[in-house]
Every structure is written in structure tokens, then in C-alpha cells.
Amino acid sequence: MKSDGWMEFKPWFWVTVVVIVVVAAALIVAWLYPIKAVGTPVYAPQGQVVQGFPQELLIDSSGQVTHSYSIAYSSSTNQYTVGWQSAASPEALFSGYETYFTSKNWFILDEASSSPDVQSIYAVGSIGAVNFTAVASGTGSAASLSYVDNQ
């Protein structure tokens, strides 16, 4: 049986066409729907809390601020984060924040308190959402609280 040159070439032709169409479609989608970069963090000076962070959420009087920053995800969504070193244990901080959120009518959606060395709470209130975490560090805790506003 004699081989036709076109028949040998035909499968590779269609593979090439499919690859070109897929690449072209990907380029068109990337052009129409570009990936938007997440905002760049804006850091507060060392030891200070970033502007926009609700001061009433800092209930630990023994805390020393280690870092604080904000990120603008869009014109209406901002995240504010504060990290601090505390003389209080993770359990004591957890208890304080649990009491605070409950007394201020926040909804605690998730909490992790099974280990005395790591405690966390995720809560939602009228002003936004908060994720609090405390980890045992030395004789106290390294704590972090991130707040996303409700605008």
C-alpha cells in the first residue's frame, strides 16, 4: 500500500492548529481579564499602629507593637494588621478577645483553643471581620490581629 504524504502530515497539522488556537485563546482571555495585583503593604513606623486600624480592637494593655501595615485590595476593601509581643499567655489573650467580641455583639465564626500554645478567633462584626492569633513566645505571646473593613 502506497503512503500518501498528506495522511502522514495530517495528524501533526491538527495538533499544531489546536495548539495555536489554545495559545491564542489564552492570550485573548489574559488581555480581556488581566490579573489585578494585590495592593502593596503600607507599613507604620516601628512600634506604631497603622492609620485606619480601629484602636478599640487593641485590648492588650501589656502589648508592644512589633509591626503594623495596611493593604488596599480595592477602593472599598482594606486590611489592617497589627502584630505585638505580649506579657499575657495565649489563653489569657484568647479569653480577653472572646469576651470582647461577645460583649460587642460580634459573631465568632471560628475559634481554635485546643492547644494552650496557639489560640485563634475569627469573628465578624458590624465594622468588619477580624482574625486574631496568639502563639506562646518566651514567657508571653506573639500576637497578631488582622481586620478587614466593611465598606
GIQUI-V193718 format. One record per residue. N is the residue number from 1. RES is the residue in three letters. PSI is psi in whole degrees, 0 to 359 (999 if undefined). Layout:
n=N res=RES psi=PSI
n=N res=RES psi=PSI
This chain:
n=1 res=MET psi=131
n=2 res=LYS psi=136
n=3 res=SER psi=135
n=4 res=ASP psi=128
n=5 res=GLY psi=324
n=6 res=TRP psi=322
n=7 res=MET psi=324
n=8 res=GLU psi=328
n=9 res=PHE psi=332
n=10 res=LYS psi=311
n=11 res=PRO psi=319
n=12 res=TRP psi=327
n=13 res=PHE psi=312
n=14 res=TRP psi=324
n=15 res=VAL psi=316
n=16 res=THR psi=317
n=17 res=VAL psi=314
n=18 res=VAL psi=315
n=19 res=VAL psi=316
n=20 res=ILE psi=318
n=21 res=VAL psi=317
n=22 res=VAL psi=315
n=23 res=VAL psi=317
n=24 res=ALA psi=318
n=25 res=ALA psi=318
n=26 res=ALA psi=319
n=27 res=LEU psi=320
n=28 res=ILE psi=315
n=29 res=VAL psi=317
n=30 res=ALA psi=325
n=31 res=TRP psi=319
n=32 res=LEU psi=324
n=33 res=TYR psi=73
n=34 res=PRO psi=148
n=35 res=ILE psi=124
n=36 res=LYS psi=130
n=37 res=ALA psi=141
n=38 res=VAL psi=147
n=39 res=GLY psi=155
n=40 res=THR psi=135
n=41 res=PRO psi=141
n=42 res=VAL psi=115
n=43 res=TYR psi=143
n=44 res=ALA psi=157
n=45 res=PRO psi=151
n=46 res=GLN psi=130
n=47 res=GLY psi=358
n=48 res=GLN psi=160
n=49 res=VAL psi=136
n=50 res=VAL psi=144
n=51 res=GLN psi=135
n=52 res=GLY psi=341
n=53 res=PHE psi=128
n=54 res=PRO psi=112
n=55 res=GLN psi=331
n=56 res=GLU psi=345
n=57 res=LEU psi=349
n=58 res=LEU psi=94
n=59 res=ILE psi=355
n=60 res=ASP psi=104
n=61 res=SER psi=344
n=62 res=SER psi=2
n=63 res=GLY psi=142
n=64 res=GLN psi=114
n=65 res=VAL psi=127
n=66 res=THR psi=330
n=67 res=HIS psi=155
n=68 res=SER psi=137
n=69 res=TYR psi=164
n=70 res=SER psi=153
n=71 res=ILE psi=127
n=72 res=ALA psi=111
n=73 res=TYR psi=330
n=74 res=SER psi=184
n=75 res=SER psi=343
n=76 res=SER psi=1
n=77 res=THR psi=119
n=78 res=ASN psi=144
n=79 res=GLN psi=136
n=80 res=TYR psi=131
n=81 res=THR psi=139
n=82 res=VAL psi=132
n=83 res=GLY psi=143
n=84 res=TRP psi=159
n=85 res=GLN psi=130
n=86 res=SER psi=149
n=87 res=ALA psi=343
n=88 res=ALA psi=154
n=89 res=SER psi=161
n=90 res=PRO psi=321
n=91 res=GLU psi=319
n=92 res=ALA psi=318
n=93 res=LEU psi=316
n=94 res=PHE psi=311
n=95 res=SER psi=317
n=96 res=GLY psi=315
n=97 res=TYR psi=325
n=98 res=GLU psi=316
n=99 res=THR psi=316
n=100 res=TYR psi=308
n=101 res=PHE psi=319
n=102 res=THR psi=316
n=103 res=SER psi=336
n=104 res=LYS psi=12
n=105 res=ASN psi=34
n=106 res=TRP psi=152
n=107 res=PHE psi=119
n=108 res=ILE psi=110
n=109 res=LEU psi=333
n=110 res=ASP psi=145
n=111 res=GLU psi=147
n=112 res=ALA psi=116
n=113 res=SER psi=21
n=114 res=SER psi=336
n=115 res=SER psi=134
n=116 res=PRO psi=344
n=117 res=ASP psi=342
n=118 res=VAL psi=123
n=119 res=GLN psi=141
n=120 res=SER psi=156
n=121 res=ILE psi=137
n=122 res=TYR psi=122
n=123 res=ALA psi=154
n=124 res=VAL psi=132
n=125 res=GLY psi=186
n=126 res=SER psi=335
n=127 res=ILE psi=348
n=128 res=GLY psi=200
n=129 res=ALA psi=147
n=130 res=VAL psi=139
n=131 res=ASN psi=116
n=132 res=PHE psi=136
n=133 res=THR psi=139
n=134 res=ALA psi=135
n=135 res=VAL psi=135
n=136 res=ALA psi=134
n=137 res=SER psi=110
n=138 res=GLY psi=234
n=139 res=THR psi=6
n=140 res=GLY psi=230
n=141 res=SER psi=150
n=142 res=ALA psi=121
n=143 res=ALA psi=156
n=144 res=SER psi=140
n=145 res=LEU psi=121
n=146 res=SER psi=135
n=147 res=TYR psi=130
n=148 res=VAL psi=125
n=149 res=ASP psi=159
n=150 res=ASN psi=84
n=151 res=GLN psi=999
